[in-house]
């Protein structure tokens, strides 16, 4: 059996969409948790990268729907 990954393997867009939605949910839970547990001064620096990732994933979801 060939252990190399076939570059022609196609991922079902439905599975990719579900995986991205799960990732967005996890990020939103993390953001909510940070906002509850950290001081206002800490929140911005911790939430910014997560919010940026959510935005990028939402863009990808938009492209999948097209």
C-alpha positions in Angstrom: 0.0 0.0 0.0 1.3 3.4 -0.9 1.6 5.7 2.1 1.8 8.8 0.0 -1.3 11.1 0.2 -3.1 11.3 -3.1 -3.3 15.0 -4.1 -6.4 14.4 -6.1 -8.5 13.4 -3.0 -11.5 15.7 -2.9 -13.0 16.7 0.4 -16.8 16.8 0.5 -17.7 20.5 1.0 -20.4 19.6 3.4 -17.8 18.0 5.8 -15.5 21.0 5.4 -18.4 23.3 6.2 -19.4 21.3 9.3 -15.7 21.3 10.5 -15.5 25.1 10.0 -18.8 25.7 11.9 -17.5 23.5 14.8 -14.3 25.5 14.8 -16.2 28.8 14.9 -18.3 27.5 17.8 -15.2 26.6 19.8 -13.6 30.0 19.1 -16.8 31.8 20.2 -16.9 29.7 23.4 -13.2 30.6 24.1 -13.9 34.3 23.5 -16.9 34.2 25.9 -14.8 32.4 28.5 -12.0 35.0 28.2 -14.5 37.8 28.6 -15.9 36.3 31.8 -12.7 35.3 33.4 -10.1 38.0 32.5 -9.8 41.7 33.3 -10.8 44.2 30.7 -7.2 45.1 30.2 -6.3 41.5 29.3 -9.4 40.8 27.2 -8.4 42.8 24.1 -5.0 41.2 23.6 -6.4 37.7 24.1 -9.6 38.1 22.1 -8.2 39.9 19.0 -6.4 36.9 17.5 -9.4 34.7 18.1 -11.8 37.2 16.6 -9.5 37.5 13.6 -9.6 33.7 13.1 -13.4 33.7 13.4 -13.5 36.3 10.6 -11.2 34.3 8.4 -13.3 31.1 8.9 -16.5 33.0 8.1 -14.9 34.2 4.9 -14.0 30.6 4.0 -17.6 29.6 4.8 -18.9 32.2 2.5 -16.7 30.9 -0.3 -17.9 27.3 0.3 -21.5 28.5 0.0 -20.9 30.1 -3.3 
